[in-house]
Amino acid sequence: MDHRQIEAIERSLRRVAEMVKQKGREILTQFPITPPQFVALQWLNEYGDMTIGELSTKMYLACSTTTDLVDRMEKNELVERVKDKNDRRVVRIHLLDKGRTIIEEVINKRQDYLEGILKDFSQDEVDFLEKSLHVLHDEMKATRVNQ
């Protein structure tokens, strides 16, 4: 592999990620949540109930910052704190229907945006892109686990 090609791929991935992130933030302005709240709701939606510590780790935030974030989301009825059934000392953050609905609506709008971008791609190009991104993601996950 040519180092210039690696540079170009990295730059393209960074630019695409930035554009998707920016469009996501534009979409979020239509909803009553902030970008960090959206990220927290996504983690809870994808991985289920978590403690403040677990959510803090996923989001790379201090526990105090995450606590404030959860307080605001709980006030807006997006999440609730629930005692762990196996250990009553542990409190988990649980995604409520209102939070789940917002996540689904935002993600649907993001997917609509991507569909509009890909409308002029051939089916083969879309298939190749999907497969390549899947393989890249799997390889990155495997490399992260083995480090």
N, C-alpha and C positions, 0 to 999 in steps of 0.2 A: 504493500500500500504506500502511496505517495503521501508525505506529510502535508502537502498543500491540500490534498483531497480531504484529509482528516480535519484540517483547519476549516475548510469550506463546509463540511458536514456539521461541525460543532457550531459554526456561525449560523448556519441555516436553522438548526434545532433551537438555538437561543432566540433567533428572530421570530420563529413560529411560536415558541412558547410565550414570548413577550406579547405578540399580537393576540393570541388566545386569551392571555391574562387580561390585557387591556379591554378586549371585547367583553370578557366576563365581568369586569368592573362596570362597564357601561350598562350591561344587563342588570347588574345588582342595584343600580340607581332606581330601578322600577319596583324594588322590594324593600321592606322595612328592616333590612339587616345590613351590617357592615361587612367588608371583605373578610376580616378575621373571624367574624361570626359564621360566615359562609364556610370557611375552611374548617372550623370546629364542627359545624353541622355535617359536612361531608365526611369527616373522620368517623363521627358517630353513626352516620348512615351506613358507611361501608363496613365498619368493624364492630358495631354494637356498643353497648354500654361500656363506659370507661371511668376510671377515677380521674380526679383533677391531675394527679401526677402523670398518669398515662397519657392524657390529652396534652398536657404541657410538653411532654417528651416528643410526641408526634408533631406538635406545632412549633417546636423550638422556642418556647416561651417560658418565662419564669412562672412558678406556680401561682404567685400573687397576681400576675397579669391574667392568667387563665381563670383564676377565681373571679376576678372582676368581670371578665368576659362572660362566664357562666352565670353570674348574678344577673347581668343585663338580659341574657337569653332566657333565664328562668322568669324574670319579671315580664317578659314579652310572650310567655307561654310557649316557647320553642323547645325547651328542655325542662326536665325536673330532676331533682336529686332524690335518689332512692337508696335505702339501706340494702347492702348485699345480703342475700338470703342465707349464705353460708357463714358470713362473718359480719355481725351487726355493727362492728366498729368501722367497717369500710362503707363509704358512700360512693355510689356510681352516678354518673350523669346519663340520663335516659332521654333519647330523642322522642319528642311528642309529635302527634299527627300534624300539627301546624308547622313545625320545623321540617318534617318529612315532605310535606306538600310544597313548601318553599323550595327545598332542594330539588325536588322533581321538576318544578316549573322552571327554575333557573337552568338546570341541566338540559331540559327540552329546548329552551331558547338557544343555549350554546350549541346544541346539536343542529338546530335549524340553521344557525349561522354557518356551521361547518358544511352542512349539506349545500347551502347556497354557494360556498366557495368551490366545492367539489363538483358542481353541476356540469361543468364543461370538461371534466376528466372522463376518459373512457372507463368502461367497467374493468378492463384489464389493469389500468393505472390505479384505480381505487383498490382493487384486489391486491396489487403489488404493494401499495402503500400500507394497507392494513397488515399484510403479512410481515413486511419489513419492520414496521413499528412494533409488532408483537414479538418478533424474534429479538429485536434490539432490547426491548424491555425485559424479556426473559433472561437474556445474557447479562444485563446489568444487575438484575436481582440475584442471579447465580454468582456473579463476581462479588457482590456485596456480602453475600452469605459466607463465601469462602475466604474473605479477607480477615 
